[in-house]
């Protein structure tokens, strides 16, 4: 044993002979204050305790390597607190050994994997700093800073991968034990460690962190292992600042969480891709568009969005059947895929509608790109038994940032150009022109603006609420108890002749002209009035209300609803707000703040259209949800033994783990109902049960025992 007079510290070692030799070799290689030829090995726990007493008033620093939890080990740990002059560093490959130490307040209990001379020296320094922090904090602040800079951020969360970057996201440190990719080495970009399609999302996430530096936790990014299998990495980290407080980079940990994610490849594909063509689906396309435009704004890039519609597709289905129609869509998807560049994005938006995002394309090159695409499609008709089907498509294109620098406007402008092309030049592609499109569509839009304004000004007579039942599929677990009646609120407006007008006819214009927050406010306040009435009459009713993204940032809406909820004194959870994944993607902090405020007044929340966006599972993990509503696209044609079944089962299992109820939308036949019950879904909604109606049915009309499938 040696005495280290520079800090009145004595150093001892307890380990097997093999491990002791390794640790001594590492300490000598480090050449620091802990390297010594006279370091003494102690052979029992009792000897360690005796030595701690013997060296008083010096501190005994013990480097302890243990492989198993034994009675002697746990007894020793319980006595460490009786020796305030002993600093203990516990190393082990056993999580049980480390947990036992931490349970006894031993801060420095860390994995023995991937040890190096510098890391071991840092661990000992951190151990000394942690010990003296409790008893001599002011004397040893310097050693504490050393530990914090290189070790403490990671020690308690030893993970598969430890990483550090500079402010340009270039790796300055990458641990070697396990990495997301072989290229994840010092000097490479952190984005190169993951799949190419994750690049924009990672850049976007870190751009926000650079603007607003803060710790982040469990962000999932996908990579490929050496065998070509998708691997999900959960990444956490903290910002790193220099002495002047300037941001110089990030450091953190990452864990391979693939084992915990069942059927990840299949779920990844189901959530991101169109089941018929294999292309990106509408919500994935929207997510990519959002990230692309954010990156383009930061980096000064230009490009275009092209939306294509198959001409006379309905006639193809009627003449040749839906099987041929599906084959035509698959054929078109492949033809388009063969004509886009690496880095461009191709998606099927809906039905016979496709979209191509041309990244890094100059405005003057768009026409040439469209001409080549049109020419190529013309030469690839699809052969059928009775001849061939030409690929006739009409398109609309909008440029970024020339026409728009955000996803909503760019998509709207592309669709506007598409509609104009279909009206005036079927088979051609028109570039968006604000004046031409506005001249063609403005009169009709203004008529709808006038109509909605009239209804809002006379909302008691011209705005009607309809209710569609959300039906429980399982009995209440308490004998004799029953679920509250549960309905989704849907708004209808009344025209001058007294006829109901469905929301699909006016909502798009209302959104474009900023009228949705007022509609949301009136609908929500009316729903609270009805809930208060039913509560006073002892009828247990819950209502869910859809909110548009703009309402979350509307202070008038929040204030009015909060005030009315407070005065109504409703049972907790009686009012449910439905929030879409798209809204969450746009502005998560604002929505989280809204949820936190409304929960104080007893409201609860449902994730609407769950499954159509890339972030469903991550959203479920991190937001205070009471319900998730499974998108109808997974339910309409549901049968057991299909991909839709796999996805719904996975979603239901995750929800149950988080104590969140599941609601299946658009249930239209008994086969789907039976499948949903067998998959453990809690509620169902759709025309199989009832269409929306202006009046509620008799209590008990939709109790769970009516739907024994």
C-alpha positions in Angstrom: 0.0 0.0 0.0 1.2 3.5 -0.8 0.6 6.8 1.0 -0.3 9.7 -1.4 0.6 12.6 0.8 -0.5 15.2 -1.7 -4.1 14.6 -0.6 -3.6 12.4 2.5 -4.9 9.5 0.5 -4.1 5.8 0.6 -4.9 3.4 -2.2 -5.8 -0.3 -2.0 -7.1 -2.9 -4.4 -9.5 -5.8 -4.0 -10.0 -8.1 -7.0 -9.2 -11.5 -8.4 -5.6 -12.1 -9.3 -6.2 -11.8 -13.1 -8.3 -8.6 -12.7 -5.9 -7.2 -10.2 -3.0 -7.5 -12.7 -5.1 -5.9 -15.4 -6.1 -3.0 -13.2 -2.5 -2.4 -12.0 -1.3 -2.5 -15.6 -3.9 0.1 -16.6 -2.9 2.3 -13.6 0.8 2.2 -14.6 0.0 3.0 -18.2 -1.9 6.0 -17.1 1.2 7.3 -15.3 -0.9 9.5 -13.1 -1.0 9.9 -9.3 -2.6 6.5 -8.8 0.2 4.5 -10.5 2.5 2.6 -8.0 4.6 -0.5 -7.7 3.7 -0.7 -4.0 -0.1 -0.7 -4.4 -1.3 -3.4 -1.9 -3.9 -6.0 -2.6 -6.4 -6.8 0.1 -7.9 -10.3 0.1 -11.1 -9.9 2.2 -13.9 -7.5 3.0 -12.9 -7.6 6.7 -9.4 -6.6 5.8 -10.7 -3.6 3.8 -12.6 -2.4 6.9 -9.6 -2.9 9.2 -7.4 -1.0 6.8 -9.8 1.9 6.7 -9.5 2.2 10.4 -5.7 1.7 10.4 -4.9 4.6 8.0 -7.0 7.2 9.9 -6.9 10.2 9.6 -6.0 9.5 6.0 -8.7 8.5 3.5 -8.6 5.0 2.1 -9.4 4.8 -1.6 -10.5 1.3 -2.4 -10.7 0.0 -6.0 -13.1 -3.0 -5.7 -13.9 -5.5 -8.5 -16.7 -8.0 -7.6 -18.3 -10.6 -9.9 -21.2 -11.8 -7.8 -23.6 -10.7 -5.1 -22.8 -12.7 -1.9 -23.8 -12.3 1.7 -20.3 -11.1 2.5 -20.5 -8.4 -0.2 -23.9 -7.1 0.9 -22.8 -7.1 4.6 -19.6 -5.2 3.6 -21.7 -2.6 1.7 -23.9 -2.1 4.7 -20.8 -1.2 6.9 -19.2 1.2 4.4 -21.2 4.1 5.8 -19.6 3.5 9.2 -16.2 4.4 7.8 -16.5 8.0 6.6 -12.9 8.0 5.6 -13.2 5.3 3.0 -13.8 6.2 -0.7 -15.1 3.2 -2.7 -15.0 2.6 -6.5 -17.0 -0.6 -7.4 -16.3 -2.1 -10.8 -18.3 -5.1 -12.2 -19.8 -6.6 -15.3 -22.8 -7.7 -13.1 -25.7 -5.3 -13.0 -26.8 -6.9 -9.7 -23.5 -6.1 -8.1 -23.7 -2.5 -9.2 -27.3 -2.1 -8.1 -26.5 -3.5 -4.6 -23.8 -0.9 -4.3 -26.0 2.0 -5.5 -28.8 0.9 -3.1 -26.3 1.5 -0.2 -25.4 5.0 -1.5 -22.2 4.1 -3.3 -22.2 6.7 -6.1 -19.3 5.3 -8.0 -20.6 1.8 -9.0 -19.9 1.4 -12.8 -19.5 -1.2 -15.5 -16.1 -2.7 -15.9 -16.6 -3.0 -19.7 -14.3 -1.2 -22.1 -11.8 0.0 -19.4 -8.8 2.1 -20.4 -6.0 3.7 -18.4 -7.5 7.2 -18.8 -11.0 6.1 -18.1 -9.9 4.2 -14.9 -7.9 7.2 -13.8 -11.0 9.4 -14.3 -13.1 7.0 -12.4 -10.8 7.1 -9.4 -10.7 10.9 -9.6 -14.5 11.0 -9.7 -14.6 8.6 -6.7 -12.4 10.9 -4.7 -14.4 13.9 -5.8 -17.7 12.3 -4.8 -16.3 11.3 -1.4 -14.8 14.7 -0.6 -18.0 16.4 -1.9 -19.8 15.0 1.1 -17.1 15.9 3.7 -14.7 18.4 2.3 -16.5 20.0 -0.7 -14.7 23.3 -0.8 -11.2 21.7 -0.7 -11.8 19.3 -3.6 -13.9 21.4 -6.1 -11.2 21.1 -8.7 -11.3 17.2 -8.8 -15.1 17.4 -8.9 -15.0 19.6 -12.0 -12.6 17.1 -13.6 -15.0 14.2 -12.9 -18.0 16.2 -14.2 -16.2 17.2 -17.5 -15.2 13.7 -18.5 -17.2 11.1 -16.6 -20.1 12.0 -14.3 -22.5 12.7 -17.2 -22.1 9.1 -18.3 -21.1 7.1 -15.2 -24.6 6.5 -13.8 -26.0 5.6 -17.2 -23.3 3.4 -18.7 -24.7 2.5 -22.1 -23.9 0.7 -25.4 -22.4 3.8 -27.0 -20.8 6.9 -25.5 -20.4 9.9 -27.8 -19.4 13.5 -28.0 -19.7 16.1 -30.8 -18.6 19.6 -31.5 -21.1 22.3 -32.4 -21.0 21.1 -36.0 -22.2 17.6 -35.0 -18.8 16.1 -35.8 -17.8 13.3 -33.4 -15.0 14.2 -31.1 -15.3 11.0 -29.1 -16.9 7.7 -29.9 -16.6 4.7 -27.6 -15.6 1.5 -29.3 -17.5 -1.2 -27.5 -20.6 -0.9 -29.7 -21.6 1.7 -32.2 -24.6 2.4 -34.5 -22.3 2.0 -37.5 -18.6 1.2 -38.3 -18.3 4.8 -39.6 -19.2 6.2 -36.1 -15.7 7.2 -35.4 -14.0 10.4 -34.3 -14.1 13.0 -37.1 -17.3 11.7 -38.8 -20.7 13.4 -38.5 -23.2 11.9 -36.1 -25.8 11.9 -38.9 -23.7 9.3 -40.8 -24.1 6.8 -37.9 -27.8 6.3 -38.9 -29.9 5.5 -41.9 -29.8 8.1 -44.7 -33.6 8.8 -44.3 -32.9 9.8 -40.7 -30.4 12.5 -41.7 -32.8 15.4 -42.0 -34.6 14.5 -38.8 -31.4 14.4 -36.8 -30.2 17.7 -38.3 -33.5 19.2 -37.5 -33.5 17.9 -33.9 -30.0 19.2 -33.2 -30.7 22.6 -35.0 -33.4 23.1 -32.4 -31.0 22.1 -29.6 -28.4 24.5 -30.8 -31.0 27.3 -30.8 -32.2 26.3 -27.3 -29.5 24.1 -25.6 -31.0 21.7 -23.1 -30.7 18.0 -22.1 -32.7 15.6 -24.3 -33.8 12.0 -23.6 -34.6 8.8 -25.5 -34.8 10.1 -29.1 -35.1 7.1 -31.4 -33.0 6.9 -34.6 -32.6 3.9 -36.9 -29.4 2.4 -38.1 -28.3 -0.9 -39.9 -26.3 -3.5 -38.1 -23.5 -5.3 -40.0 -26.0 -7.9 -41.1 -28.3 -5.4 -42.7 -31.0 -5.5 -40.0 -32.7 -2.3 -38.8 -31.6 -1.4 -35.3 -33.3 1.2 -33.2 -31.0 3.4 -31.0 -32.4 5.5 -28.1 -30.1 8.6 -27.9 -29.9 10.9 -24.9 -27.5 13.8 -24.3 -26.6 17.1 -22.8 -25.2 20.3 -24.2 -21.5 21.1 -23.5 -20.4 24.7 -22.7 -16.9 26.2 -22.4 -15.8 28.3 -19.4 -17.4 31.4 -20.9 -20.8 29.6 -21.3 -20.6 29.2 -25.1 -22.1 26.1 -26.6 -19.2 23.9 -27.9 -21.1 20.6 -28.6 -23.0 17.8 -27.1 -22.2 14.6 -25.2 -24.3 11.6 -24.3 -25.2 8.0 -24.4 -27.1 5.7 -26.8 -28.7 2.3 -26.2 -29.7 -0.4 -28.6 -33.4 -0.9 -27.8 -34.2 -3.2 -30.7 -34.7 -6.2 -28.4 -37.4 -4.3 -26.5 -39.2 -3.4 -29.7 -41.1 -6.4 -31.0 -41.5 -6.8 -34.8 -39.7 -3.5 -35.3 -39.0 -3.9 -39.0 -42.7 -4.8 -39.8 -44.1 -2.0 -37.6 -41.6 0.5 -39.2 -42.9 -0.5 -42.6 -46.5 -0.4 -41.7 -46.3 3.0 -40.1 -44.2 4.6 -42.8 -45.4 3.0 -46.1 -48.4 2.6 -48.3 -49.5 -1.1 -48.2 -50.3 -1.3 -51.9 -47.3 0.4 -53.6 -44.7 0.3 -50.8 -44.1 4.0 -51.3 -44.1 6.5 -48.4 -47.6 7.2 -47.2 -49.2 10.7 -46.8 -48.2 11.3 -43.3 -44.6 10.2 -43.8 -44.5 12.4 -46.9 -45.7 15.4 -44.8 -43.1 14.7 -42.1 -40.3 14.6 -44.7 -41.6 17.7 -46.3 -41.6 19.6 -43.0 -38.0 18.5 -42.3 -36.8 19.3 -45.9 -38.2 22.8 -45.8 -36.7 23.5 -42.4 -33.3 22.3 -43.6 -33.7 24.3 -46.8 -34.4 27.5 -44.8 -31.3 27.0 -42.7 -29.0 26.1 -45.7 -30.5 28.2 -48.5 -31.6 25.3 -50.6 -34.3 25.3 -53.3 -36.6 22.6 -54.7 -40.2 21.8 -55.8 -43.2 19.6 -54.8 -45.1 17.9 -57.6 -48.5 16.4 -57.0 -49.8 14.0 -59.7 -53.3 12.6 -60.2 -54.1 9.6 -62.5 -56.6 10.7 -65.2 -59.9 8.8 -65.5 -58.8 6.3 -62.8 -62.4 5.7 -61.8 -63.2 4.6 -65.4 -60.4 2.1 -65.2 -61.9 0.6 -62.1 -65.4 0.5 -63.6 -64.3 -1.0 -66.9 -61.5 -3.4 -65.9 -62.1 -4.0 -62.2 -60.4 -3.0 -59.0 -57.7 -5.6 -59.4 -56.5 -4.0 -62.6 -56.8 -0.6 -61.0 -54.5 -1.7 -58.2 -52.0 -3.1 -60.7 -52.1 0.2 -62.6 -51.2 2.1 -59.4 -48.4 -0.3 -58.7 -47.1 0.1 -62.3 -47.3 3.9 -62.0 -45.4 3.8 -58.7 -42.6 1.8 -60.2 -42.4 4.0 -63.3 -42.2 7.1 -61.1 -39.6 5.5 -58.9 -37.4 4.8 -61.9 -37.5 8.4 -62.9 -36.5 10.2 -59.7 -33.0 10.9 -58.4 -31.4 9.6 -55.2 -32.4 12.0 -52.5 -35.8 12.9 -54.0 -38.9 11.5 -52.2 -41.8 9.7 -53.8 -45.1 9.1 -52.0 -48.7 7.9 -52.6 -50.8 10.6 -50.9 -54.2 9.0 -51.3 -56.2 6.9 -53.8 -54.8 7.7 -57.3 -52.7 10.7 -56.1 -48.9 10.7 -55.9 -46.3 13.3 -54.9 -42.6 13.8 -55.7 -40.4 16.1 -53.6 -37.5 17.3 -55.8 -34.8 18.3 -53.4 -32.0 20.7 -54.4 -33.7 21.6 -57.7 -33.4 25.1 -59.2 -36.5 26.8 -60.4 -35.2 27.1 -64.0 -34.6 23.3 -64.1 -38.1 22.3 -63.1 -39.7 22.4 -66.6 -36.9 20.2 -68.1 -37.4 17.7 -65.2 -41.1 17.6 -65.8 -40.7 17.1 -69.6 -38.4 14.1 -69.0 -40.8 12.6 -66.6 -43.8 13.0 -68.9 -41.8 11.5 -71.8 -40.8 8.5 -69.8 -44.3 7.8 -68.5 -45.7 8.0 -72.1 -43.4 5.2 -73.1 -44.4 2.8 -70.3 -48.1 1.8 -70.8 -49.3 -1.2 -68.7 -50.1 -4.3 -70.7 -53.4 -6.0 -69.9 -55.3 -8.9 -71.5 -57.2 -6.6 -73.8 -54.4 -4.3 -74.9 -52.7 -1.7 -72.8 -53.4 1.2 -70.5 -51.5 4.5 -71.0 -50.1 6.3 -68.1 -52.0 9.6 -68.2 -51.3 11.9 -65.3 -52.1 15.5 -64.5 -49.9 17.5 -62.2 -49.5 20.6 -60.2 -46.1 21.9 -58.9 -45.0 24.6 -56.4 -41.5 25.8 -55.7 -39.8 26.4 -52.4 -39.0 28.9 -51.1 -40.3 30.9 -54.1 -44.0 30.0 -53.5 -43.9 28.8 -49.9 -41.4 28.0 -47.2 -43.6 25.8 -45.0 -45.2 22.4 -45.7 -48.9 23.3 -45.4 -48.7 26.2 -47.9 -46.5 24.3 -50.4 -48.8 21.3 -50.4 -51.9 23.6 -50.7 -50.3 25.5 -53.6 -49.4 22.3 -55.4 -52.9 20.9 -55.0 -54.4 24.2 -56.2 -52.2 24.0 -59.4 -53.3 20.4 -59.8 -57.0 21.3 -59.6 -56.6 24.1 -62.1 -54.7 21.7 -64.5 -57.5 19.1 -64.3 -60.1 21.8 -65.1 -58.2 23.4 -67.9 -55.4 21.1 -69.2 -55.9 17.4 -68.3 -52.8 15.5 -68.9 -50.5 18.5 -68.4 -48.6 19.8 -65.4 -49.0 23.4 -64.3 -46.7 25.4 -62.1 -48.4 27.3 -59.3 -49.1 30.9 -60.1 -50.8 32.8 -57.3 -52.8 35.2 -59.6 -54.1 32.4 -62.0 -55.1 30.1 -59.2 -56.7 32.8 -57.1 -58.7 34.1 -60.1 -60.0 30.6 -60.7 -60.9 29.7 -57.1 -61.5 33.0 -55.2 -65.2 33.5 -55.9 -66.0 30.0 -54.6 -63.8 30.4 -51.5 -65.4 33.8 -50.7 -68.8 32.3 -50.9 -67.8 29.7 -48.3 -66.2 32.4 -46.1 -69.4 34.3 -46.2 -71.4 31.2 -45.4 -69.2 30.2 -42.4 -69.3 33.8 -41.1 -73.1 33.8 -41.2 -73.2 30.6 -39.3 -70.7 31.8 -36.6 -72.7 35.0 -36.1 -75.9 33.0 -35.5 -74.3 29.9 -34.0 -77.3 28.9 -31.9 -79.4 28.4 -35.0 -76.8 27.7 -37.8 -74.3 25.5 -35.9 -75.4 22.0 -34.9 -73.6 19.4 -32.8 -73.9 15.8 -33.8 -72.7 12.9 -31.6 -71.3 9.5 -32.7 -71.0 6.8 -30.0 -67.7 5.4 -28.9 -68.6 1.9 -27.8 -66.9 -0.1 -25.1 -65.9 -3.6 -26.1 -65.1 -4.9 -22.6 -67.1 -5.0 -19.4 -66.2 -2.8 -16.5 -63.9 -4.8 -14.2 -66.0 -3.9 -11.1 -69.1 -6.0 -10.7 -72.3 -4.0 -11.4 -70.4 -0.9 -12.6 -70.6 0.5 -16.1 -68.5 2.8 -18.4 -69.7 6.4 -18.9 -71.4 7.0 -22.2 -68.8 8.2 -24.7 -69.4 10.2 -27.9 -67.3 12.2 -30.4 -68.7 15.7 -31.1 -69.0 16.6 -34.8 -70.1 20.0 -36.1 -72.6 20.6 -38.8 -73.7 23.9 -40.2 -77.1 24.9 -41.6 -77.6 26.7 -44.9 -80.3 29.3 -45.6 -82.8 26.6 -46.7 -82.3 24.8 -43.4 -80.3 21.9 -44.9 -77.3 20.5 -43.0 -73.9 21.1 -44.5 -71.1 18.5 -43.8 -67.8 19.9 -42.5 -65.9 18.5 -45.5 -67.4 21.2 -47.7 -66.4 24.2 -45.6 -63.5 23.2 -43.3 -60.7 23.7 -45.9 -61.7 27.3 -46.6 -62.3 28.0 -42.9 -58.8 26.8 -42.1 -57.3 28.8 -44.9 -59.0 32.0 -43.7 -58.1 31.4 -40.0 -61.7 30.7 -38.9 -61.1 27.3 -37.2 -60.1 28.5 -33.8 -63.4 30.3 -33.4 -65.3 27.2 -34.6 -63.3 25.1 -32.2 -64.1 27.5 -29.3 -67.8 27.6 -30.0 -68.0 23.8 -30.4 -66.0 23.2 -27.2 -68.0 25.6 -25.1 -71.3 24.1 -26.4 -69.9 20.6 -25.5 -69.1 21.8 -22.0 -72.7 23.2 -21.7 -74.1 19.8 -22.6 -71.8 18.0 -20.3 -72.8 20.3 -17.4 -76.5 19.6 -18.1 -76.1 15.9 -18.2 -73.9 15.9 -15.1 -76.7 17.8 -13.2 -79.2 15.2 -14.4 -77.0 12.4 -13.1 -76.2 11.1 -16.6 -72.6 10.0 -16.9 -71.5 11.2 -20.4 -68.0 11.9 -21.8 -67.5 13.9 -25.0 -64.4 14.1 -27.2 -63.8 17.3 -29.3 -61.4 17.6 -32.3 -59.1 20.6 -32.3 -57.3 22.2 -35.2 -53.5 23.0 -34.8 -54.2 26.8 -34.7 -56.4 26.5 -31.6 -53.4 25.5 -29.4 -51.7 28.8 -30.0 -54.9 30.9 -29.6 -54.9 32.5 -26.2 -58.6 33.4 -26.5 -59.5 29.8 -27.0 -57.5 28.6 -24.0 -58.8 31.3 -21.7 -62.4 30.8 -22.6 -62.3 27.0 -22.3 -60.3 27.1 -19.0 -62.8 29.6 -17.5 -65.8 27.6 -18.6 -64.4 24.2 -17.4 -63.7 25.8 -14.0 -67.2 27.0 -13.6 -68.8 23.8 -14.9 -67.0 21.6 -12.3 -67.3 18.5 -14.5 -66.1 15.0 -13.4 -62.4 14.5 -14.4 -62.0 13.2 -17.9 -65.5 14.1 -19.0 -64.1 16.4 -21.7 -61.6 14.8 -24.1 -59.5 16.8 -26.6 -58.5 14.9 -29.8 -55.0 15.9 -31.1 -53.5 14.6 -34.3 -49.9 13.5 -34.8 -49.5 16.1 -37.5 -50.3 18.9 -35.0 -47.9 17.4 -32.5 -45.1 17.3 -35.1 -45.7 21.0 -35.9 -45.3 22.4 -32.5 -44.8 19.9 -29.6 -43.8 22.5 -26.9 -47.0 24.6 -27.5 -49.2 21.5 -27.4 -47.5 20.1 -24.3 -48.1 23.5 -22.6 -51.8 23.4 -23.6 -52.2 19.8 -22.3 -50.6 20.7 -19.0 -52.9 23.7 -18.6 -56.1 21.9 -19.5 -55.3 18.9 -17.3 -55.5 21.2 -14.3 -59.2 21.7 -15.2 -59.9 18.0 -15.6 -59.7 17.6 -19.3 -58.0 14.5 -20.8 -56.5 13.8 -24.2 -56.7 11.4 -27.2 -54.1 10.9 -29.9 -56.2 11.0 -33.1 -55.5 9.1 -36.4 -52.8 7.1 -34.5 -50.6 5.0 -36.8 -50.5 7.2 -39.9 -47.4 9.2 -38.7 -43.9 8.0 -38.1 -43.9 9.1 -34.4 -46.9 7.2 -33.0 -45.0 5.0 -30.5 -42.7 7.9 -29.4 -45.8 10.1 -28.9 -47.5 7.5 -26.7 -44.4 7.2 -24.6 -43.9 10.9 -23.9 -47.4 12.6 -23.7 -50.0 12.4 -21.0 -52.7 10.6 -23.1 -55.8 8.8 -21.9 -56.8 7.4 -25.3 -55.3 6.6 -28.6 -57.6 6.4 -31.7 -56.4 3.9 -34.2 -56.7 5.4 -37.7 -59.6 3.9 -39.8 -57.2 2.9 -42.6 -56.1 0.1 -40.4 -59.6 -0.9 -39.4 -61.9 -0.6 -42.5 -60.7 -3.9 -44.0 -59.4 -5.6 -40.9 -59.2 -9.4 -40.8 -57.1 -11.6 -38.5 -53.8 -12.7 -40.0 -53.1 -9.4 -41.9 -50.5 -6.7 -41.5 -53.3 -4.4 -40.1 -53.8 -7.0 -37.3 -50.1 -7.0 -36.5 -50.0 -3.2 -36.2 -53.2 -2.9 -34.1 -52.1 -5.7 -31.8 -48.7 -4.0 -31.2 -50.4 -0.6 -30.7 -52.9 -2.1 -28.2 -50.1 -3.8 -26.3 -48.0 -0.6 -26.0 -51.1 1.3 -24.9 -52.0 -1.2 -22.2 -48.4 -1.0 -20.8 -49.0 2.8 -20.5 -52.5 2.4 -19.1 -54.0 4.1 -22.2 -57.3 3.0 -23.7 -57.5 2.2 -27.4 -60.3 3.3 -29.7 -60.7 1.8 -33.2 -62.2 4.3 -35.8 -64.3 3.5 -38.9 -65.6 0.1 -37.8 -68.0 -0.8 -40.6 -68.6 -4.6 -40.4 -68.8 -7.4 -37.8 -65.6 -9.1 -39.0 -63.6 -6.1 -37.9 -65.5 -5.9 -34.6 -64.6 -9.5 -33.8 -61.0 -9.0 -34.7 -60.8 -5.9 -32.6 -62.2 -7.6 -29.5 -59.7 -10.5 -29.9 -56.8 -8.0 -30.2 -57.7 -6.3 -26.9 -59.0 -3.0 -28.3 -61.0 -1.2 -25.6 -63.5 0.9 -27.7 -64.8 1.1 -31.2 -66.5 3.8 -33.3 -68.1 3.7 -36.7 -71.2 3.3 -38.8 -71.5 -0.4 -37.8 -72.8 1.0 -34.5 -74.5 4.3 -35.5 -73.9 7.4 -37.6 -73.6 10.8 -36.0 -76.9 12.1 -34.7 -78.2 15.3 -33.2 -79.6 13.6 -30.1 -78.1 11.1 -27.7 -79.8 7.6 -27.6 -81.3 6.2 -24.4 -78.7 5.4 -21.7 -77.3 1.9 -22.1 -78.0 1.7 -25.8 -74.3 1.1 -26.5 -73.2 -0.9 -23.4 -70.4 -3.5 -23.8 -72.7 -6.5 -23.3 -74.5 -5.7 -26.6 -71.4 -6.5 -28.7 -70.4 -10.0 -27.6 -68.7 -11.1 -30.8 
